[in-house]
Amino acid sequence: MKKLSLICMTILAISFMASCRGPQGPAGHDGNANVASSTVTIYSEDWEWSNQDCQWKVEIDYPAINNNVFNHGAVLVYMDVSGSWNQVPLTYYYQDWGTNENGQQVLLNCEASIEVATLNDGGVRLYWTESDFYDGMRPQTHDFKIVAIEASVFATRSDVNYSSYEAVKTAFQLAED
């Protein structure tokens, strides 16, 4: 009886394992569950002017920024400048068309300071300040990459050059999004 019971259980286990087989999906990306990274496009019309601060602002919701990340981890923001990710804060030099005192279109050499503040409710606020504090030119569309690193991981990785997105991407096995 004991032998029959063992045989039945073996047959049942084999048939259960066989029924679980099926086509496999594509392999997932390698990565780190404690590090989140996303690219966010901020369109020109997303920026809001603040007369009080003489700067443009935009808020980006990013739920990966939890209390652990906010208080003890790291939030890194990079801006795409000509195909290269540059860490924010940064001074951004660019050219744009403006109007001179005669009403003619002229190419202007511009300079802006881009800064970031981490919000404790899951997001970041970006600030765009023109060097002349002029509000006439709304920032153009730009891509920003946000990386949120949990405290347990951040505390053990002092070897990473956090100013370089490529170094962060390699160290934490981040997939391109």
C-alpha positions as a Markdown table, in Angstrom:
| # | Residue | x | y | z |
|---|---|---|---|---|
| 1 | Met | 0.0 | 0.0 | 0.0 |
| 2 | Lys | 2.8 | 2.3 | 0.9 |
| 3 | Lys | 4.5 | 1.5 | -2.4 |
| 4 | Leu | 1.3 | 2.2 | -4.4 |
| 5 | Ser | 0.9 | 5.5 | -2.7 |
| 6 | Leu | 4.5 | 6.5 | -3.5 |
| 7 | Ile | 4.0 | 5.5 | -7.2 |
| 8 | Cys | 0.8 | 7.6 | -7.4 |
| 9 | Met | 2.5 | 10.6 | -5.8 |
| 10 | Thr | 5.4 | 10.3 | -8.3 |
| 11 | Ile | 3.1 | 10.1 | -11.3 |
| 12 | Leu | 1.1 | 13.0 | -10.0 |
| 13 | Ala | 4.2 | 15.1 | -9.5 |
| 14 | Ile | 5.5 | 14.3 | -13.0 |
| 15 | Ser | 2.2 | 15.1 | -14.6 |
| 16 | Phe | 2.0 | 18.4 | -12.6 |
| 17 | Met | 5.5 | 19.5 | -13.7 |
| 18 | Ala | 4.8 | 18.6 | -17.4 |
| 19 | Ser | 1.6 | 20.6 | -17.3 |
| 20 | Cys | 3.6 | 23.7 | -16.2 |
| 21 | Arg | 5.8 | 23.7 | -19.3 |
| 22 | Gly | 4.9 | 26.1 | -22.0 |
| 23 | Pro | 6.5 | 28.5 | -24.4 |
| 24 | Gln | 9.0 | 30.8 | -22.6 |
| 25 | Gly | 8.8 | 34.5 | -23.0 |
| 26 | Pro | 11.8 | 36.6 | -23.9 |
| 27 | Ala | 14.6 | 37.0 | -21.4 |
| 28 | Gly | 14.1 | 40.0 | -19.1 |
| 29 | His | 16.7 | 42.7 | -18.7 |
| 30 | Asp | 19.4 | 42.3 | -16.1 |
| 31 | Gly | 19.2 | 45.0 | -13.5 |
| 32 | Asn | 18.9 | 46.0 | -9.9 |
| 33 | Ala | 15.6 | 45.9 | -8.1 |
| 34 | Asn | 16.8 | 48.6 | -5.7 |
| 35 | Val | 17.6 | 51.1 | -8.5 |
| 36 | Ala | 15.0 | 52.7 | -10.7 |
| 37 | Ser | 15.9 | 54.6 | -13.9 |
| 38 | Ser | 13.7 | 56.3 | -16.4 |
| 39 | Thr | 14.0 | 58.9 | -19.2 |
| 40 | Val | 11.5 | 61.7 | -19.1 |
| 41 | Thr | 10.9 | 64.1 | -21.9 |
| 42 | Ile | 10.0 | 67.6 | -20.7 |
| 43 | Tyr | 8.3 | 69.6 | -23.5 |
| 44 | Ser | 8.7 | 73.3 | -23.9 |
| 45 | Glu | 5.0 | 73.9 | -22.9 |
| 46 | Asp | 5.5 | 71.9 | -19.6 |
| 47 | Trp | 7.7 | 74.6 | -18.1 |
| 48 | Glu | 5.9 | 77.2 | -15.9 |
| 49 | Trp | 7.3 | 80.7 | -15.3 |
| 50 | Ser | 7.6 | 81.9 | -11.7 |
| 51 | Asn | 7.8 | 85.7 | -11.5 |
| 52 | Gln | 8.7 | 85.5 | -7.9 |
| 53 | Asp | 11.9 | 83.5 | -8.6 |
| 54 | Cys | 12.6 | 84.7 | -12.1 |
| 55 | Gln | 12.9 | 81.1 | -13.4 |
| 56 | Trp | 11.1 | 78.3 | -15.1 |
| 57 | Lys | 9.9 | 75.3 | -13.1 |
| 58 | Val | 8.5 | 71.8 | -13.8 |
| 59 | Glu | 7.6 | 69.0 | -11.5 |
| 60 | Ile | 8.0 | 65.4 | -12.4 |
| 61 | Asp | 6.2 | 62.7 | -10.5 |
| 62 | Tyr | 8.5 | 59.7 | -9.8 |
| 63 | Pro | 7.1 | 57.1 | -7.4 |
| 64 | Ala | 10.4 | 55.3 | -7.0 |
| 65 | Ile | 11.5 | 58.2 | -4.8 |
| 66 | Asn | 10.2 | 56.9 | -1.5 |
| 67 | Asn | 11.1 | 57.9 | 2.1 |
| 68 | Asn | 14.1 | 55.5 | 2.1 |
| 69 | Val | 15.5 | 57.0 | -1.1 |
| 70 | Phe | 14.6 | 60.6 | 0.0 |
| 71 | Asn | 16.2 | 60.3 | 3.4 |
| 72 | His | 19.1 | 58.0 | 2.9 |
| 73 | Gly | 19.5 | 57.0 | -0.7 |
| 74 | Ala | 20.2 | 59.0 | -3.8 |
| 75 | Val | 18.2 | 60.8 | -6.5 |
| 76 | Leu | 20.3 | 61.6 | -9.6 |
| 77 | Val | 19.1 | 63.6 | -12.6 |
| 78 | Tyr | 20.9 | 63.9 | -15.9 |
| 79 | Met | 20.1 | 66.1 | -18.9 |
| 80 | Asp | 20.7 | 65.0 | -22.5 |
| 81 | Val | 23.0 | 67.6 | -24.0 |
| 82 | Ser | 23.9 | 66.8 | -27.7 |
| 83 | Gly | 23.5 | 63.0 | -27.1 |
| 84 | Ser | 25.5 | 62.9 | -23.8 |
| 85 | Trp | 24.0 | 62.7 | -20.3 |
| 86 | Asn | 25.2 | 65.5 | -18.1 |
| 87 | Gln | 24.4 | 65.5 | -14.4 |
| 88 | Val | 22.1 | 68.3 | -13.0 |
| 89 | Pro | 22.9 | 70.8 | -11.6 |
| 90 | Leu | 24.6 | 72.1 | -14.7 |
| 91 | Thr | 25.2 | 75.3 | -16.6 |
| 92 | Tyr | 23.9 | 74.8 | -20.1 |
| 93 | Tyr | 25.2 | 76.8 | -23.1 |
| 94 | Tyr | 23.1 | 76.9 | -26.2 |
| 95 | Gln | 22.0 | 79.1 | -29.1 |
| 96 | Asp | 18.5 | 80.2 | -29.8 |
| 97 | Trp | 16.7 | 82.7 | -32.0 |
| 98 | Gly | 15.5 | 86.0 | -30.4 |
| 99 | Thr | 14.5 | 89.4 | -31.5 |
| 100 | Asn | 16.7 | 92.5 | -31.3 |
| 101 | Glu | 15.7 | 96.1 | -30.5 |
| 102 | Asn | 14.9 | 96.6 | -34.3 |
| 103 | Gly | 12.6 | 93.7 | -34.4 |
| 104 | Gln | 14.9 | 91.5 | -36.4 |
| 105 | Gln | 15.5 | 87.8 | -35.7 |
| 106 | Val | 19.0 | 87.2 | -34.4 |
| 107 | Leu | 20.9 | 84.2 | -33.2 |
| 108 | Leu | 21.6 | 84.5 | -29.5 |
| 109 | Asn | 24.3 | 82.8 | -27.4 |
| 110 | Cys | 22.4 | 81.7 | -24.2 |
| 111 | Glu | 23.3 | 80.4 | -20.8 |
| 112 | Ala | 21.0 | 78.7 | -18.4 |
| 113 | Ser | 21.4 | 77.1 | -15.0 |
| 114 | Ile | 19.5 | 73.9 | -14.5 |
| 115 | Glu | 19.0 | 72.8 | -10.9 |
| 116 | Val | 17.0 | 70.0 | -9.2 |
| 117 | Ala | 15.2 | 69.6 | -5.9 |
| 118 | Thr | 14.0 | 66.2 | -4.7 |
| 119 | Leu | 10.5 | 66.2 | -3.4 |
| 120 | Asn | 9.7 | 64.0 | -0.5 |
| 121 | Asp | 6.4 | 62.9 | -1.9 |
| 122 | Gly | 7.9 | 61.1 | -4.9 |
| 123 | Gly | 9.2 | 63.4 | -7.5 |
| 124 | Val | 11.7 | 66.1 | -8.5 |
| 125 | Arg | 11.3 | 69.7 | -9.4 |
| 126 | Leu | 13.6 | 71.2 | -12.1 |
| 127 | Tyr | 14.5 | 74.8 | -12.2 |
| 128 | Trp | 15.7 | 76.6 | -15.4 |
| 129 | Thr | 17.2 | 80.0 | -14.9 |
| 130 | Glu | 18.5 | 82.1 | -17.7 |
| 131 | Ser | 21.7 | 84.0 | -16.9 |
| 132 | Asp | 20.0 | 87.3 | -17.7 |
| 133 | Phe | 16.8 | 86.3 | -15.7 |
| 134 | Tyr | 14.8 | 87.1 | -18.8 |
| 135 | Asp | 11.5 | 85.3 | -19.1 |
| 136 | Gly | 11.0 | 85.8 | -22.8 |
| 137 | Met | 12.4 | 82.5 | -23.9 |
| 138 | Arg | 10.7 | 79.3 | -22.7 |
| 139 | Pro | 13.1 | 76.3 | -22.4 |
| 140 | Gln | 13.0 | 74.0 | -25.4 |
| 141 | Thr | 12.1 | 70.3 | -25.2 |
| 142 | His | 14.7 | 68.2 | -23.4 |
| 143 | Asp | 15.2 | 64.7 | -22.1 |
| 144 | Phe | 16.1 | 64.1 | -18.5 |
| 145 | Lys | 17.1 | 60.8 | -16.9 |
| 146 | Ile | 16.1 | 60.2 | -13.3 |
| 147 | Val | 17.8 | 57.5 | -11.2 |
| 148 | Ala | 16.6 | 56.6 | -7.7 |
| 149 | Ile | 18.9 | 54.5 | -5.6 |
| 150 | Glu | 17.7 | 52.8 | -2.4 |
| 151 | Ala | 19.7 | 53.5 | 0.7 |
| 152 | Ser | 20.9 | 49.9 | 1.2 |
| 153 | Val | 22.6 | 50.0 | -2.2 |
| 154 | Phe | 23.8 | 53.5 | -2.2 |
| 155 | Ala | 25.6 | 53.1 | 1.2 |
| 156 | Thr | 27.7 | 50.2 | -0.2 |
| 157 | Arg | 28.7 | 51.7 | -3.6 |
| 158 | Ser | 31.1 | 54.6 | -2.8 |
| 159 | Asp | 33.2 | 53.3 | -5.7 |
| 160 | Val | 30.8 | 54.7 | -8.4 |
| 161 | Asn | 31.3 | 58.0 | -10.1 |
| 162 | Tyr | 27.8 | 59.3 | -9.7 |
| 163 | Ser | 28.5 | 62.3 | -11.9 |
| 164 | Ser | 28.7 | 60.0 | -14.9 |
| 165 | Tyr | 25.5 | 58.4 | -16.1 |
| 166 | Glu | 27.5 | 55.8 | -18.0 |
| 167 | Ala | 29.3 | 54.8 | -14.8 |
| 168 | Val | 26.0 | 54.6 | -12.9 |
| 169 | Lys | 24.4 | 52.6 | -15.7 |
| 170 | Thr | 27.3 | 50.1 | -15.7 |
| 171 | Ala | 27.6 | 49.8 | -11.9 |
| 172 | Phe | 23.8 | 49.1 | -11.4 |
| 173 | Gln | 23.2 | 47.2 | -14.7 |
| 174 | Leu | 20.6 | 49.6 | -15.8 |
| 175 | Ala | 18.8 | 48.8 | -19.0 |
| 176 | Glu | 18.1 | 51.5 | -21.6 |
| 177 | Asp | 14.5 | 52.6 | -21.6 |
